[in-house]
Structure formats: structure tokens, C-alpha cells
């Protein structure tokens, strides 16, 4: 049973999910700094690589395995870098979905016991840009190695694989384990993805900003030295593009997109 907090997050993010059989639990790793020895037994070095993660500092400590074969980049490129650096290689059309699903996974994990946090596994599939500018279908499997004193992830590993030969569609998906041991498959509705990939002109963004400031169409026209008719036409087009029924919905959309 999902917590009330998670159900609320699901509703607000518009996420669909279904339950699939849970894989066998991953054993806890008693010493995070023994991870390299452990990964030698788990990784087929021809198709998989890994990143050691410091969750407390939100950064990649180092990378290893068949990193150059999978991503095209040398492992030193990922050493001691923030998580945001990894997002630079994600396909632009997959960024919103990946960030949203990661936020949902983080929200869900708050209600998990420490045992489940250690024994569970989350995964995300998305498009990743290699050094030759081509994109592969990447599978990132996230495992927690160690929790801090508050019970939150402190260290973990991302296992990275190229699954282009297994996945033909471009939909971003995620899986995660709940407290009952059930694994959820999470995706975002197509309507939500279409809405988030909307392209707005600089003028439209400017008008949205002024709408958020509480200015009327007449005031916006005066501020931008435009006719009232031009502003109302812009606003009508903006509402249609973003599927926003009113100004409040438009402002919420703009906040999510980082426009304001």
C-alpha cells in the first residue's frame, strides 16, 4: 500500500504505474569502499559500467567498468562531478520525464524502511548521447550501498548498460521497489510529455512572466509597446500551446518549466 504522501505525489505529477513481479533482493554491501571488488563479479565488462555515487553531496565520485565502450567517454570525465553533469548527455526531449520520475522515486523512498532502501533497486531508461553525437538507449540501475545516520542514502552505485538492442521506443521509463517488495513500472502520460516539450518564443515567455506579475493584457501591451490586440492574440496562443485553461494554470506550467 502506497503512503498518502506518495499517492499525493503521484496525483500531482500525473504518473501512471503498474505492478510487475519483484526480482530477487540485492544483498547489502557492508563497506562501501569494497564496491570495486563486488562489481568485478557483477559486471560483464563488455556491456556494462558503473558510477560510484555520493548522495549526500549529489555528485559522482568516480566511474569504472566498460565506461568507454558504453558511453564513448573516458572514466576521468565523470570523476568528482555533480549529478547535473550527467544530465548534459541526456537527450533534451527526455530530460523532463527523467527528472520527474527521479523526483517521484525520491518521494516514494521517503516512506521505505532502511532494510528496503538497501535491498531495493530503482532503474531508469532514457536516451544518452555518446561522444560521436549518436544516441543510445541507456538503462541506469540505482542501488543504495550505505545509509547515513538519518536513514537517507549516503553512497550508492549506478550500473549503466546500453540496451539499444532491446528497446525500440523512445519513452522514458522507471522502476522502483515499494515497501511490500512490489516493483512499480512508472511512465508519464503522452499528453503530459507533449505539454512539457512545447517550444515558446522569447516574446511569449516575456508575456508569461508579466502575467505572473499580475499585469493585465492592457498593462502588458503598454509595458511591451504592443497593441492590445497583439497581446490578446499572444495570450490565446500561449494558452493553446500549454493547454492551460486559465492564468493560474499557465503560471504553474511556467514554474515547472523554469520560465519564471
Secondary structure as the mmCIF struct_conf table of DSSP 4:
data_model
#
loop_
_struct_conf.conf_type_id
_struct_conf.id
_struct_conf.beg_label_comp_id
_struct_conf.beg_label_asym_id
_struct_conf.beg_label_seq_id
_struct_conf.end_label_comp_id
_struct_conf.end_label_asym_id
_struct_conf.end_label_seq_id
HELX_RH_AL_P HELX_RH_AL_P1 UNK A 4 UNK A 13
TURN_TY1_P TURN_TY1_P1 UNK A 14 UNK A 14
STRN STRN1 UNK A 15 UNK A 20
HELX_LH_PP_P HELX_LH_PP_P1 UNK A 21 UNK A 28
BEND BEND1 UNK A 30 UNK A 30
HELX_RH_3T_P HELX_RH_3T_P1 UNK A 32 UNK A 34
HELX_RH_AL_P HELX_RH_AL_P2 UNK A 35 UNK A 42
TURN_TY1_P TURN_TY1_P2 UNK A 45 UNK A 47
STRN STRN2 UNK A 48 UNK A 54
TURN_TY1_P TURN_TY1_P3 UNK A 55 UNK A 58
STRN STRN3 UNK A 59 UNK A 65
BEND BEND2 UNK A 66 UNK A 66
HELX_RH_AL_P HELX_RH_AL_P3 UNK A 67 UNK A 71
BEND BEND3 UNK A 72 UNK A 73
HELX_RH_3T_P HELX_RH_3T_P2 UNK A 75 UNK A 78
TURN_TY1_P TURN_TY1_P4 UNK A 79 UNK A 80
STRN STRN4 UNK A 81 UNK A 82
HELX_RH_AL_P HELX_RH_AL_P4 UNK A 83 UNK A 87
TURN_TY1_P TURN_TY1_P5 UNK A 88 UNK A 89
STRN STRN5 UNK A 90 UNK A 90
HELX_RH_AL_P HELX_RH_AL_P5 UNK A 92 UNK A 109
TURN_TY1_P TURN_TY1_P6 UNK A 110 UNK A 111
BEND BEND4 UNK A 112 UNK A 112
HELX_RH_AL_P HELX_RH_AL_P6 UNK A 114 UNK A 119
STRN STRN6 UNK A 122 UNK A 129
TURN_TY1_P TURN_TY1_P7 UNK A 131 UNK A 132
BEND BEND5 UNK A 133 UNK A 133
STRN STRN7 UNK A 135 UNK A 147
TURN_TY1_P TURN_TY1_P8 UNK A 149 UNK A 150
BEND BEND6 UNK A 151 UNK A 152
STRN STRN8 UNK A 153 UNK A 162
TURN_TY1_P TURN_TY1_P9 UNK A 164 UNK A 166
BEND BEND7 UNK A 169 UNK A 169
STRN STRN9 UNK A 173 UNK A 177
TURN_TY1_P TURN_TY1_P10 UNK A 179 UNK A 180
BEND BEND8 UNK A 181 UNK A 181
STRN STRN10 UNK A 183 UNK A 188
HELX_RH_AL_P HELX_RH_AL_P7 UNK A 190 UNK A 196
TURN_TY1_P TURN_TY1_P11 UNK A 197 UNK A 197
HELX_RH_AL_P HELX_RH_AL_P8 UNK A 202 UNK A 212
TURN_TY1_P TURN_TY1_P12 UNK A 213 UNK A 214
HELX_RH_AL_P HELX_RH_AL_P9 UNK A 217 UNK A 224
TURN_TY1_P TURN_TY1_P13 UNK A 225 UNK A 225
HELX_RH_AL_P HELX_RH_AL_P10 UNK A 228 UNK A 242
TURN_TY1_P TURN_TY1_P14 UNK A 243 UNK A 243
BEND BEND9 UNK A 245 UNK A 246
HELX_RH_AL_P HELX_RH_AL_P11 UNK A 247 UNK A 257
TURN_TY1_P TURN_TY1_P15 UNK A 258 UNK A 258
#
